[in-house]
Amino acid sequence: MVDYDVVVERRGTASYKWDRYGPDVLPFWVADMDLPAPPAVVAALEARAAHGVYGYSLVPDSLTDAVRQHLLSRYDWDVAAEWLVWLPGVVPALNLACRAFAAAGETVLTVVPAYPPFLDAPGLQGRQLATAPARLARGRWELPLDELEAAVTPQTRVLLFCHPHNPLGRIWSAAEVAGVVEFCRRHELVLVSDEIHCDLLLEPARHVPSVLAAAGAPELTVTLMAPSKTFNLPGLNFAFAVIPDTGLRRRFTAAGAGLLPFPGCFAIVAAEAAYRQGGDWLAGLVAYLRGNAERVEAFVASELPGVTATHVEATYLAWLDAREWRAAHGGEDPVQASLQAGVALSEGGAFGAAPGFARLNFGCPRGMLDEGLRRLKVALG
Ligand SMILES: Cc1ncc(COP(=O)(O)O)c(C=O)c1O
């Protein structure tokens, strides 16, 4: 039995999340969890560390098989070994995709709000960014297919798509994803589907990869996945792309030639242990995160006037709309006010959202979450 309530001290561990702010701040910003990885992963890493020789690695067939089994058993997706491209992270893959599938000056499209590297990657790679705003309808964020239609031009080459969505917490419906595939097919776009959060569905739903959402999707889709969010291993730098189409795969790997390190020896053993032995831990985690999501949603609704939180269907990230609070406080920034009360949130502007939005990471032990919410009430209540 894993106890997800246990607090592990992370200050002073070179943690980006904890060591960025002073000792008095509780961090609810960057997307890693304050929970230890599955015991089987820790044991595999200890065994590998004890070996003492940390040379260059070759991804073993056993890891390839573990990834294929994971995709088959959880998503009914039968992936050929040669479709897999190993990566040091999903963010490098977003950047590579911009280079691989759009020429200099051509356009990469995405929905906003977006995970910030979606907004940065096109410009970093000398491509143009175009955005389509998600729509809030009856308290739920919807995929704006009409806005995508309005934003696409003959220069658009790529759609960066996040499924399920960070920061909106949406599990896009089958119809929405099929609509995206059809949109990409009609405009001859490469669909880069970042599915890094797909194991963290808090609803009793099954994730449907974009590539399975509509006929013709395998010819135009690059799927990006990783064990890093699922099993809380982001500091190990490991991810993979699944690219069934040979031509797209060649273009993608050519864009990364000479740039990407091969996965490290610790990442390899951790990923295999996670996929082979992490299932029960993951089921417990998802139940725990669901409890945390309910706590955040109920708290925001009852304790923070002028702030709303849409229902989190997936991820451990809540998207808060504090525009009313901001207007009632003469334009004060709710993220700065929270920081002064000792809670670090992610500022919505970095996601391409209007002032007043913020993201709260609730992937932590419940006692820590409750203390963070208590402080938020001081700041915003
Ligand atoms: C949608 C999405 N993609 C990618 C990443 C990061 O991926 P990596 O650490 O593998 O670069 C995150 C982390 O928050 C994310 O939310």
The ligand as a Tripos MOL2 file, in Angstrom:
@<TRIPOS>MOLECULE
LIG
   16    16     1     0     0
SMALL
NO_CHARGES

@<TRIPOS>ATOM
      1 C1          1.5730   19.3350  -22.3300 C.3       1 LIG1
      2 C2          2.9730   19.1520  -21.8600 C.ar      1 LIG1
      3 N1          3.9240   18.7770  -22.7260 N.ar      1 LIG1
      4 C3          5.2050   18.5980  -22.3360 C.ar      1 LIG1
      5 C4          5.5850   18.8190  -21.0230 C.ar      1 LIG1
      6 C5          7.0220   18.6340  -20.6050 C.3       1 LIG1
      7 O1          7.5930   17.5780  -21.2550 O.3       1 LIG1
      8 P1          9.1480   17.2260  -21.0430 P.3       1 LIG1
      9 O2          9.4580   17.4230  -19.5870 O.co2     1 LIG1
     10 O3          9.2140   15.7950  -21.4760 O.co2     1 LIG1
     11 O4          9.9130   18.1300  -21.9400 O.co2     1 LIG1
     12 C6          4.6260   19.2220  -20.1040 C.ar      1 LIG1
     13 C7          5.0220   19.5040  -18.7140 C.2       1 LIG1
     14 O5          4.3280   20.1520  -17.9880 O.2       1 LIG1
     15 C8          3.2910   19.3860  -20.5250 C.ar      1 LIG1
     16 O6          2.3360   19.7520  -19.6750 O.3       1 LIG1
@<TRIPOS>BOND
     1     1     2 1
     2     2     3 ar
     3     2    15 ar
     4     3     4 ar
     5     4     5 ar
     6     5     6 1
     7     5    12 ar
     8     6     7 1
     9     7     8 1
    10     8     9 2
    11     8    10 1
    12     8    11 1
    13    12    13 1
    14    12    15 ar
    15    13    14 2
    16    15    16 1
@<TRIPOS>SUBSTRUCTURE
     1 LIG1         1 GROUP 0 **** ****
